[in-house]
Amino acid sequence: MTVADWTTGEPQLVVLSCGGCGNVWYFQRPFCPRCGRLDPDEVASAGRGRVVATTVVHRAPSDEWRPLVPYTLVLVDLDEGVRVMAHAASGTAIGDTVGATFEERAGRLVPVFTPA
């Protein structure tokens, strides 16, 4: 990956696209999951989209997350055509138009969507 994103500590979402078939996806991999073409293009996402699902986490997955519960997780369809899961501001609802910000939570940088 040449474009740094939140997984490397940079406040950015990166979407991959295939120059062969036009497929777009979110998870980093060196090939297109549709046609197998190597070396996908990396595109910095604008971080905007619409919430399609939401849940509130009341049980921490580990000790470092315990002080943060309850917190909201959402599935967002980004304008670039991919779906991502991320944290969200409390009260974020299905259908909300949102934008990504980045916060340190439990010692790591994470995307957090807030209503636009």
Protein Blocks (a to p, Z undefined) as FASTA:
>chain_A
ZZdcfknopacddddddfklopacfbdcfbdfklopahiaddddehiacdfbdcddfbdf
bfklmmmpccdddddddfkopacdddddehiaehiacddddddeehiacdddddZZ
